[in-house]
C-alpha cells in the first residue's frame, strides 16, 4: 500500500511539474505589463488588438429584431356563427397574417 501511494505521489508531482514548466515557458514569451507600458509601439499594437476585439464583439451576428405584426382584432372576431364577409375578413391576405 505504501509503494502504491509513493508511485501515485511521484506521478502527480511529475504532472504538476510539467504543467508548471509549460506555463512558465508560455509566460516567458509574453511581454510583461511594464514592458508594454514603456514601449510606445508595443503599447499601440496591444491597444489596436484590444480595439479590434471590441469591434468584432460589437459586429457579431445578432438576431434581427422581429417585425411586429399588427393584429386586426376588430375585423376578425371568431364567433360560432359568421357571415361570409366576416370569414373573408379573418382570412390572411396573400398567405400572410
C-alpha positions in Angstrom: 0.0 0.0 0.0 2.8 2.3 0.8 4.5 1.7 -2.5 1.3 2.5 -4.4 1.0 5.8 -2.6 4.6 6.8 -3.4 4.1 5.9 -7.1 0.9 8.0 -7.1 2.6 10.9 -5.5 5.5 10.7 -8.0 3.1 10.7 -10.9 1.1 13.7 -9.5 4.4 15.6 -8.8 5.5 14.9 -12.4 2.3 16.1 -13.9 2.4 19.2 -11.8 6.0 19.9 -12.7 5.3 19.5 -16.4 2.2 21.8 -16.1 4.2 24.5 -14.4 7.1 24.2 -16.8 4.7 24.5 -19.8 3.0 27.6 -18.3 6.4 29.2 -17.4 7.6 28.8 -21.0 4.4 30.4 -22.3 4.6 33.2 -19.8 8.3 33.9 -20.8 7.1 34.6 -24.3 4.5 37.1 -23.3 5.6 40.7 -22.6 5.2 42.0 -19.1 2.8 44.9 -18.4 5.8 47.2 -17.6 7.5 46.4 -20.9 4.3 47.2 -22.8 3.7 50.4 -21.0 7.3 51.6 -21.6 7.4 50.7 -25.3 5.1 53.0 -27.4 5.0 50.8 -30.4 4.1 47.7 -28.4 1.5 49.7 -26.5 -0.1 50.8 -29.8 0.0 47.3 -31.0 -1.8 45.9 -27.9 -4.3 48.8 -28.0 -5.1 48.1 -31.6 -5.6 44.4 -30.8 -8.0 45.3 -28.0 -9.9 47.7 -30.2 -10.1 45.0 -33.0 -11.5 42.5 -30.5 -14.1 45.0 -29.2 -15.2 45.9 -32.7 -15.5 42.2 -33.6 -17.6 41.7 -30.5 -19.9 44.6 -31.4 -20.2 43.4 -35.0 -21.1 39.9 -34.0 -24.1 38.4 -35.6 -27.2 39.3 -33.6 -30.7 38.2 -34.3 -32.6 40.8 -36.3 -35.5 42.4 -34.5 -38.7 40.7 -35.3 -41.3 42.6 -37.2 -44.3 43.1 -35.1 -47.5 42.2 -36.9 -50.5 44.3 -36.3 -53.4 42.2 -35.3 -56.7 43.3 -36.7 -58.8 42.5 -33.7 -61.8 44.4 -34.6 -62.1 43.0 -38.2 -61.6 39.4 -37.1 -63.6 38.2 -34.2 -64.3 34.5 -34.2 -67.9 33.7 -33.4 -69.9 30.5 -33.6 -71.9 31.8 -36.5 -70.2 34.0 -39.0 -71.2 35.5 -42.3 -69.1 35.1 -45.5 -67.9 38.7 -45.2 -66.7 38.1 -41.6 -64.9 34.9 -42.7 -63.2 36.8 -45.6 -62.1 39.5 -43.2 -60.4 36.9 -41.0 -58.5 35.2 -43.8 -54.9 36.2 -44.2 -54.1 38.3 -47.3 -51.6 36.8 -49.7 -50.8 34.0 -47.3 -49.6 36.4 -44.6 -51.3 37.2 -41.3 
